Amino acid sequence: MPRTTTMTVRVSGALSEFVATNVGEDGAYENVSEYIRDLIRRDKERAEREAFDRLKAELNRAFAAPEDTYKPLTAADVIARNRT
């Protein structure tokens, strides 16, 4: 079962006003918790997308390399390389 954590966040000034405009009757969210959860989900998706884009770029570089630069590796070679 997922763990629930209660967190306290303090915002003031312009940030507080910005949150207030996004919450309630006139806002897109019913309450601050809903707004914060959505922000966290979006940030998580962004981080995952950036990690995927880095992986994709690395693979594109690898596949674009001349075939004569490839060298055979065993599973043990790969494991050892990734331990460092």
Contacts in CASP RR format, 6 or more apart in sequence:
PFRMAT RR
TARGET T0000
AUTHOR 0000-0000-0000
METHOD contacts of the structure
MODEL  1
MPRTTTMTVRVSGALSEFVATNVGEDGAYENVSEYIRDLIRRDKERAERE
AFDRLKAELNRAFAAPEDTYKPLTAADVIARNRT
9 36 0 8 1.000
11 19 0 8 1.000
19 32 0 8 1.000
19 35 0 8 1.000
21 27 0 8 1.000
22 28 0 8 1.000
22 29 0 8 1.000
22 35 0 8 1.000
23 29 0 8 1.000
23 30 0 8 1.000
23 31 0 8 1.000
23 32 0 8 1.000
23 34 0 8 1.000
23 35 0 8 1.000
24 30 0 8 1.000
24 31 0 8 1.000
28 35 0 8 1.000
29 35 0 8 1.000
29 38 0 8 1.000
73 81 0 8 1.000
END
